Amino acid sequence: MTKKTARKNEYSENQQPLFMAFELGASKWVLGFSIGLGQKPRKRTINAADLNTLQQEIKAAKERFGLPEDATVKSCYESGRDGFWIHRYLETIRVQNYVIDSSSIEVNRKHRRAKTDSLDVESLLKLLIHYHLGEKKAFSVVRVPTEEEEDRRHLHRGFQTLKKEKTRTTNRIRGLLATQSVQMQRLDLSDRQLQAIRIWNGKSLKEGLKSRLRMEWQRVLQLREQMRELRAERRSLLKDETRSEIAQVKQLTTLRAIGPESSWIVVHEVLWRDFRNPRQVGAFVGLAPSPYDSGDSKREQGISKAGNRHVRAIAIELAWSWVRHQPNSKLTLWFKQRFGGAGKRARKVGIVAVARRLMIELWRFLQTGAIPEGALLKAQA
């Protein structure tokens, strides 16, 4: 490499970047451009997802600030309904983008603070510049999954959605029946059963109510069929020996208290990431403590809930299952010793601590193969 080429490369690597921030809306995007602190930002509003106009605005901003066409562009936007497709597009046009965790952004604590898209994009620009200058705690960067990793989540998330819809529908059916004094232990609203139902005065249901109950029952049957299809799809995928995440799911199911559904969610929502330490595991799930220690005031505010909401519920269910089916494990013995004689509220607090520790133990189990202390494997068939 010649001295001239070396000087050119050094200049191109250290040249002034263009900073860009997005405030994303359903119909409009507000863009903010700057080259540093103290510089009045250039703001533009474009139609949402108008990628051609976006590229034109980037080019115009470089001209406005006197930057060369090949100047580095650094951008950011808050994670939200638009997901990660914008990030992937920006990478294709060589823009270094950061997806920001919205909960990590500091806000003005005034009771009535001004909030507009224009002000928000200015704030994001300032945070991006501070981050570029070395203030890495200016915001938290979301780890963007690959398209394949993101696609794998749809199976279990779709199943969870169907499950919730089924619960809502059956609760609505039971509520409609309760208005006529009808209680059913096992819900069955076939035509024969509907005709046999009698209300408080011994009469049959009115035709309007029957019609509505038939409609709701058809929805329940449809949801059940869709859930069966998803379970069958998951069983089919578990036979694929070439995928690493399937091997992790099978490894987790070798432990007592862990079934295929919970292990599938844990692997595809949490343990697909590369964590460096146990603290990151607990923080990602949102089960990390949030102490308040200022002056003479000291109290525990509860778990942060800043992590993955899809896995917190399953983590709590796994913790209760672990305490029941792994009675001699170190984690269960700790829970019984600490909270066994406590009240119902204290045990609920304790089970959250068990859930956090259990997620860390499962992470270690997949990373090193070390079985949690005192835990037992399932008997081989």
C-alpha positions in Angstrom: 0.0 0.0 0.0 1.4 3.4 -1.0 1.6 6.4 1.4 -1.0 8.2 -0.7 -3.4 5.3 -0.4 -2.8 5.0 3.3 -3.5 8.7 3.9 -6.6 8.5 1.8 -7.9 5.5 3.8 -7.1 7.2 7.1 -9.0 10.3 6.0 -12.0 8.3 4.8 -12.2 6.4 8.1 -11.9 9.5 10.3 -14.0 11.9 8.2 -17.0 13.7 9.8 -20.1 11.4 9.7 -23.6 12.5 9.1 -26.0 11.7 12.0 -29.6 10.9 11.2 -32.5 10.1 13.5 -36.0 8.8 12.7 -39.3 9.5 14.4 -41.5 6.9 12.9 -45.2 7.2 12.4 -47.9 5.2 10.7 -48.3 7.7 7.8 -45.3 10.1 8.2 -41.6 9.9 9.2 -39.8 12.8 10.6 -36.1 12.8 9.8 -33.4 14.8 11.6 -29.9 15.4 10.3 -26.8 16.9 12.0 -23.0 16.7 12.1 -22.4 17.4 15.7 -23.5 19.1 19.0 -24.3 22.8 18.7 -25.3 22.3 15.1 -28.9 23.2 14.2 -30.4 20.0 12.9 -32.0 19.7 9.4 -35.5 18.3 9.7 -37.6 16.8 7.0 -41.0 15.0 6.9 -41.5 12.3 4.4 -44.2 9.7 3.7 -43.8 6.5 5.8 -41.8 3.8 4.0 -40.9 6.2 1.1 -37.4 4.8 0.6 -36.6 6.7 -2.6 -37.3 10.0 -0.8 -35.3 8.8 2.2 -32.2 8.3 0.0 -32.7 11.7 -1.6 -32.9 13.4 1.8 -29.7 11.7 2.9 -28.0 13.0 -0.2 -29.4 16.5 0.2 -28.2 16.5 3.9 -24.7 15.6 2.9 -24.7 18.5 0.4 -26.2 20.9 3.0 -23.5 20.1 5.6 -20.7 20.0 3.0 -19.9 16.3 3.3 -18.7 14.1 0.5 -21.0 11.6 -1.2 -19.2 8.7 0.5 -19.4 10.1 4.0 -20.4 7.7 6.7 -24.0 7.9 7.9 -25.0 6.9 11.4 -28.7 6.6 12.2 -31.1 5.5 15.0 -34.7 4.9 15.7 -36.8 3.6 18.6 -37.9 0.0 18.5 -41.6 -0.3 18.0 -44.4 -1.4 15.6 -42.2 -1.2 12.5 -39.9 -3.9 13.8 -36.5 -4.4 12.2 -37.1 -4.1 8.4 -36.0 -0.5 8.3 -32.7 -1.5 10.1 -32.1 -4.2 7.5 -32.8 -1.8 4.6 -30.4 0.8 6.0 -27.7 -1.8 6.2 -28.2 -2.5 2.5 -27.4 1.2 1.7 -24.4 1.2 4.0 -26.0 3.2 6.8 -24.8 2.3 10.3 -28.0 2.1 12.2 -28.9 1.5 15.9 -32.3 0.3 17.1 -32.9 1.9 20.5 -34.7 0.3 23.4 -37.4 3.0 24.1 -37.4 2.3 27.8 -33.7 3.2 28.1 -34.2 6.8 26.9 -34.3 9.5 29.7 -37.2 11.9 29.6 -38.1 15.2 31.2 -39.9 14.5 34.5 -42.0 17.7 34.4 -45.7 16.9 34.8 -46.6 18.6 31.6 -43.6 18.4 29.2 -43.7 19.4 25.6 -43.7 16.4 23.3 -43.8 16.6 19.5 -42.2 14.5 16.7 -39.9 17.4 16.0 -38.6 17.6 19.6 -38.3 13.8 19.8 -36.2 13.6 16.7 -33.9 16.3 18.1 -33.5 14.3 21.3 -32.7 11.2 19.4 -30.1 13.1 17.4 -28.4 14.4 20.6 -28.3 10.9 22.1 -26.9 9.4 18.9 -24.1 12.0 18.8 -23.3 11.4 22.5 -23.2 7.7 21.8 -20.8 8.2 18.9 -18.5 10.3 21.1 -18.2 7.5 23.6 -21.1 7.8 26.0 -22.3 4.3 25.6 -24.9 4.6 28.3 -26.8 7.3 26.4 -29.2 4.5 25.3 -29.5 0.7 25.1 -29.1 -0.8 21.7 -31.5 -3.6 20.8 -29.8 -6.8 19.5 -31.5 -7.2 16.1 -32.3 -10.9 15.2 -31.7 -12.3 11.8 -34.7 -12.8 9.6 -34.6 -16.6 10.2 -34.4 -16.0 14.0 -37.3 -13.6 13.9 -39.4 -15.9 11.7 -39.0 -18.9 14.1 -40.9 -16.9 16.8 -44.1 -16.8 14.9 -45.1 -20.4 15.6 -45.2 -20.2 19.4 -46.4 -16.5 19.5 -49.2 -17.5 17.2 -50.1 -20.4 19.5 -50.1 -18.1 22.5 -52.4 -15.7 20.6 -54.8 -18.5 19.8 -54.7 -19.6 23.4 -55.7 -16.2 24.7 -58.4 -15.8 22.1 -59.8 -19.2 23.1 -59.8 -18.2 26.8 -61.6 -14.9 26.0 -64.2 -16.7 23.9 -65.0 -19.4 26.4 -65.2 -16.8 29.2 -67.6 -14.8 27.1 -69.8 -18.0 26.5 -69.8 -18.7 30.2 -70.8 -15.1 30.9 -73.7 -15.3 28.5 -74.9 -18.5 30.1 -74.6 -17.1 33.6 -77.0 -14.3 32.7 -79.6 -17.1 32.4 -78.5 -19.0 35.5 -76.8 -21.7 33.5 -73.6 -23.2 34.8 -71.6 -25.8 32.8 -68.6 -27.7 34.2 -67.6 -29.0 30.8 -68.3 -26.6 28.0 -70.2 -28.2 25.1 -72.6 -26.3 22.9 -73.4 -28.7 20.2 -76.9 -28.3 18.7 -78.2 -31.2 20.9 -76.7 -29.7 24.0 -78.2 -26.2 23.2 -81.6 -27.7 22.9 -81.3 -29.5 26.2 -80.2 -26.4 28.2 -82.9 -25.1 30.6 -82.8 -21.7 32.3 -83.9 -20.7 35.8 -87.7 -21.1 35.0 -87.3 -24.4 33.2 -87.6 -22.9 29.8 -85.2 -23.3 26.9 -82.9 -20.6 25.7 -84.2 -17.9 23.4 -83.4 -18.1 19.7 -81.3 -14.9 19.7 -79.1 -16.2 22.5 -78.8 -19.6 20.9 -77.7 -18.0 17.6 -75.0 -16.0 19.4 -73.8 -19.0 21.4 -73.5 -21.1 18.2 -71.4 -18.4 16.6 -69.1 -18.2 19.7 -68.9 -22.0 19.9 -67.9 -22.3 16.2 -65.1 -19.8 17.0 -63.9 -22.1 19.9 -63.9 -25.1 17.6 -62.0 -23.2 15.0 -59.4 -22.1 17.5 -59.0 -25.6 18.8 -58.3 -26.9 15.3 -55.8 -24.1 14.6 -54.0 -25.0 17.9 -53.8 -28.6 16.9 -52.3 -27.7 13.6 -49.6 -25.6 15.3 -48.8 -28.4 17.7 -48.5 -30.8 14.8 -46.2 -28.3 13.0 -44.0 -28.1 16.2 -43.8 -31.9 16.5 -42.7 -32.0 12.8 -40.0 -29.4 13.4 -38.7 -31.2 16.4 -37.7 -34.1 14.1 -35.3 -31.8 12.2 -31.8 -32.8 13.5 -30.0 -30.2 11.5 -31.1 -27.1 13.4 -29.1 -26.1 16.5 -32.1 -24.6 18.3 -34.0 -27.9 18.0 -31.1 -29.6 19.7 -31.4 -27.0 22.5 -35.1 -27.6 22.9 -34.6 -31.4 23.2 -31.7 -30.8 25.7 -34.0 -28.8 27.9 -36.8 -31.3 27.8 -34.5 -33.9 29.3 -34.9 -32.1 32.6 -37.9 -33.0 34.8 -40.5 -30.2 35.1 -39.8 -28.9 31.6 -42.0 -29.8 28.6 -41.7 -29.2 24.9 -43.9 -26.1 24.8 -42.0 -24.2 27.5 -38.6 -25.3 26.3 -39.5 -24.2 22.8 -40.5 -20.7 24.0 -37.4 -20.3 26.3 -35.0 -21.3 23.5 -36.6 -19.2 20.7 -37.3 -16.1 22.9 -34.2 -16.0 25.2 -31.5 -18.5 24.8 -30.9 -17.9 21.1 -28.9 -14.8 22.2 -25.2 -14.8 23.1 -25.2 -13.7 26.7 -21.8 -12.9 28.4 -22.9 -13.4 32.0 -25.8 -14.4 34.2 -26.8 -10.9 34.9 -27.6 -10.3 31.3 -29.9 -13.3 31.2 -32.0 -12.0 34.2 -32.1 -8.4 32.8 -33.2 -9.6 29.3 -36.1 -11.5 30.8 -37.1 -8.6 32.9 -36.8 -10.4 36.2 -33.9 -8.3 37.6 -34.6 -6.4 40.9 -35.1 -2.6 40.9 -33.8 -1.2 44.3 -34.5 2.3 45.4 -31.8 3.5 47.7 -31.6 7.3 48.1 -30.7 9.0 51.4 -32.7 7.5 54.2 -35.2 5.9 51.8 -34.5 2.3 51.0 -37.0 -0.1 49.4 -37.4 -2.7 46.7 -39.5 -1.6 43.8 -40.0 -5.1 42.4 -38.7 -6.6 39.1 -37.9 -4.3 36.3 -40.2 -5.8 33.6 -38.0 -4.1 31.0 -37.1 -7.4 29.2 -38.9 -9.8 27.0 -42.6 -9.9 28.0 -43.3 -13.1 26.0 -41.1 -15.2 28.3 -41.8 -13.8 31.8 -45.1 -15.6 32.1 -43.6 -18.9 31.0 -40.6 -18.4 33.4 -43.0 -18.1 36.3 -44.9 -21.2 35.2 -41.6 -23.1 34.9 -40.5 -22.0 38.4 -43.7 -23.4 40.0 -43.3 -26.6 38.0 -39.6 -26.8 39.0 -40.5 -26.5 42.7 -43.1 -29.3 42.3 -41.2 -31.8 40.2 -37.6 -31.1 41.3 -38.1 -31.3 45.1 -34.5 -32.1 45.9 -32.8 -29.5 43.7 -30.8 -26.8 45.4 -33.1 -24.1 44.0 -36.2 -25.8 45.4 -34.6 -26.4 48.8 -33.7 -22.7 48.9 -37.2 -21.6 48.1 -38.8 -23.9 50.7 -36.3 -22.8 53.4 -36.8 -19.1 52.6 -40.5 -18.9 51.8 -42.0 -22.3 52.8 -43.4 -21.0 56.0 -44.4 -17.6 54.6 -47.7 -16.4 53.4 -49.1 -16.5 49.9 -47.8 -13.0 48.9 -44.3 -13.8 50.1 -44.3 -17.1 48.1 -45.3 -15.2 45.0 -42.3 -12.9 45.5 -40.1 -15.9 46.1 -41.2 -17.7 43.0 -40.0 -14.7 40.9 -36.6 -15.1 42.4 -36.7 -18.8 41.6 -37.7 -18.0 38.0 -34.7 -15.7 37.6 -32.3 -18.2 39.0 -33.8 -21.0 37.0 -33.4 -19.1 33.7 -29.8 -18.6 34.5 -29.4 -22.3 35.4 -31.0 -23.3 32.1 -28.7 -21.0 30.2 -25.7 -22.6 31.9 -27.1 -26.1 31.2 -27.2 -25.3 27.5 -23.8 -23.6 27.4 -21.8 -26.1 29.4 -24.1 -29.1 29.9 -23.9 -28.7 33.7 -27.1 -30.1 35.2 -28.5 -27.7 37.9 -27.4 -28.9 41.3 -29.7 -31.5 42.8 -31.9 -31.7 39.6 -32.9 -34.9 38.0 -33.2 -35.9 34.4 -36.3 -37.6 33.0 -36.2 -41.4 32.9 -35.3 -42.6 29.4 -38.1 -44.5 27.7 
